[in-house]
Structures are given as structure tokens and as C-alpha cells.
Amino acid sequence: MTITSRRVASPRVVCIDDLRSIARRRIPRAVFDYLDGGAEGEVTLRENCRVFEDVTFRPRQAVTVANSELGTRVLGFDLSLPFLLAPVGYSRLMHPGGEVAAARAAGNAGTAYILSTISGHKLENVKAASSGPVFYQLYLMGGRAAAEAVIERARQAGFAALVVTIDTPVSGIRERDYRNGMKELISGGWLEKSIHLPQVLSRPGWLASFLYDGGLPALPNVVVPGKGPLPLVDINAALAAAAVTWSDLRWIRELWRGPIVVKGVLTGDDARHAIDEGAAAISVSNHGGRQLDCVAAALRALPEVVSAVNGQAEIWMDGGIRRGADVVKALCLGARAVLCGRAYAYGMAAAGEAGVNRAIEILRTDLGRTLRLLGCPSTTALDRSYVNVPRSWEAG
Ligand SMILES: Cc1cc2nc3c(=O)[nH]c(=O)nc-3n(C[C@H](O)[C@H](O)[C@H](O)COP(=O)(O)O)c2cc1C
């Protein structure tokens, strides 16, 4: 059953930005800014969204397209939609349902969910919640032994692919998080928390559900042998010690033996590296502008990667998707599918699972309408002939 809520129904919510506004009013500033913000000057964060304006459509008029086919095939799975739900750490902070709710919403919509390593729910419960494919996003937090244990658990639970994020050798500096005391609120003592508490107390609805949920647990899927689940206080240090190298990828592939997706590629060279290490898919991504600021927008990096990969692996893209038209543009430039991060996370923060459902519904409706306006019968028929790209992009 798909859960709905009047809080996110039309006309209050007609686009993803409306979900963002409700999220901003419902959750504490520190949590909203964690979700909404990016690294340093947020140049890449802004550019990820803005760059879609550089690509314009070339519709085919006066053709009849009744119901456009929206599905695609990723890693051997037929999905009803060409977008997947991206890994979003600390989803349980946005709403107690968190990762379980997002996985259920994805499954109900006929698409896939990618579970972050930084999950507040056990991976087994997340997998059980979804009727669709679920993939596990791996950071090597907690060291190799912890990674070996989680890879085995993910296999046992039925996760269908590993998504290895390679753009996080250290966490990017998200200045809003520092100003809001995010670290202190998550893991500090009561004295450190106290100066940041007014913003939390001003959101009593969120606070009540957060406390009822038991606060944030240690990470249930990062279990360090002999020590137990990784406490939240250790996360930044754990990330800094968790850089992935190409040789780690070889080791991960030998352990996992299923499909591996490499997330965080921005150049043709890295794409070729990923293929050499056996990646079945690549996500062209700058982590939603949260890691190295001033790298290219994900959409802008896509053509270079598409031409370097030359059909040897699936290409996904993520960053800045807020409308169905954005999905269409990415597919026209050669992505097989895209990942949505904030688009559904705003929905989660606004209204839990109902909000994720609403985000998916908005993007699905947008997509169908955009294809019909373009005169295109299916997402798989989209190609460069449906868009104009700036001349400077043609070189790569
Ligand atoms: C709040 C938040 C947490 C994220 N956590 C993770 C994570 O744990 N692992 C990961 O690989 N990517 C993470 N990402 C990046 C997303 O998977 C995705 O690359 C990004 O959100 C895409 O950009 P968009 O938000 O503009 O759609 C996170 C993004 C956000 C917004």
C-alpha cells in the first residue's frame, strides 16, 4: 500500500521545491542544512542544478505519443522508472522511518533503493521493506574486517549490487554543519549540545518523534569485530581512514563477486579505471556538491564519461535532479538512469514515507508529461537529437 499525506498533497506541493520548503519548516535547522547544504562555497552544489538550464529541448511536434514508456533496465533489473533513490546518510535523522521508509517507497514505485553505509536502520530490515532491488553503498568505515562483515551480511540479506563511493577520501567541509553545531548535536556531551539546543526545541514535532525513536543509534551495519557497531562520535575519523583505492576495489570485487557500481566518477580517465576494475556501472557524480567544491557539475561531466566508456558499462548520473525534465536531459546525454538524492530526502524530511512517495510521484508525472511534449515514446528512445547542448560541450 502506498502511504499518502495531505501535508504533501497538491496544491500545497506541486514540485520538489515545495517539499523542500515544508522540510525546512518541519526539521531543525542543523538537520535541514545537513541535507540541503554543500561543501565550502557551494559552487558545485548550485551549478549541479543550474547547468540543466544550459541544455534546451528540441521537441518533435504533431506526433501522437499516448503513454510514454518510462522504464529502464539497470544491472539486469527492469525498473518502472529511470531514476533510483540515492544513498543518503543519516536518513533516520530526517524521519524515524528513514532508510526503511525510502526502500519501501522505492519498491512500491518499481524502482531501486541504494542504502548508505551511514544508515540508522539494519540492512536486513531495509531489504525486507522493499519489493524492488536494493543495493548497498559501501564506505570502508571501521576497516577491512568491518567491510568484510557487512559485505557478507548484504549478500545474505539479498542485496543485488555494491555501490562503492570513491569521492570521499575525507569528508568535504560543509560550513553550514559547523555553524549549526551538527557534530555536537549528534555526538557531543550535553554541555556542548546546549548552545545549539534552541533550534531543536523550536521543532517540537520533530523532536518528539526523534526521542520516541530512541535518538540516533550507533551505526548498526558498521560492526567492528570485537568492538560492536561504530558509535556516531567516530564517523568523521572513520571516514578519513576509509579512503578507497583502485586496489581496494579489486579486493572488494573478489569478496563480493556480484555487480559493482563505482560512484563518484567525473573524468574519462577514472571511468576507464573503474571499467578495468570490473565495474558494471558508473555513477557520474560529485556527491551532490558535498565533497570537493568547484568540480564540474555532474551533467557537464557526463559527455566525457559517456565517450570514454563507449558502451562498456552502464552509466548513471546523479546531482541536481529536481524535475522530470532534468532526468530526461541526463538520459539524452547518455545516462541509462539517474539517482535522486535531495529530491526524495526533502520529501522524507517533510512527511516521512508519504513525502518520499510524493517526490517520486512528482518526478514520474513530470517525466511522462515531458516525454509527450517532446514527442518521444520512451525513455530508452531519448538521445542527443532531443536536446541542444552548448557548442563548448561537444568536445567532450
Ligand atoms: C544528506 C545527504 C547525505 C548523503 N550521504 C551519502 C552517503 O552516505 N553515501 C554516498 O555515497 N552518497 C551520499 N550522498 C550523495 C548522494 O548519494 C547523491 O550523490 C547526491 O545527493 C546527488 O545530488 P542531489 O542531492 O542533488 O540529487 C548524500 C547526499 C545527501 C544530500
The ligand as an ORCA input file, in Angstrom:
! r2SCAN-3c Opt
* xyz 0 1
  C      22.149     14.410      3.131
  C      22.952     13.612      2.141
  C      23.660     12.507      2.568
  C      24.385     11.746      1.641
  N      25.025     10.607      2.071
  C      25.674      9.847      1.173
  C      26.282      8.631      1.577
  O      26.219      8.232      2.736
  N      26.952      7.921      0.634
  C      27.039      8.332     -0.678
  O      27.657      7.647     -1.498
  N      26.451      9.467     -1.082
  C      25.778     10.229     -0.199
  N      25.153     11.367     -0.609
  C      25.222     11.761     -2.027
  C      24.027     11.192     -2.810
  O      24.088      9.802     -2.882
  C      23.982     11.762     -4.232
  O      25.233     11.597     -4.844
  C      23.603     13.242     -4.242
  O      22.635     13.523     -3.269
  C      23.066     13.647     -5.605
  O      22.779     15.004     -5.656
  P      21.294     15.589     -5.410
  O      21.098     15.589     -3.939
  O      21.371     16.942     -5.995
  O      20.319     14.656     -6.093
  C      24.419     12.134      0.286
  C      23.688     13.247     -0.126
  C      22.951     13.979      0.775
  C      22.165     15.158      0.286
*
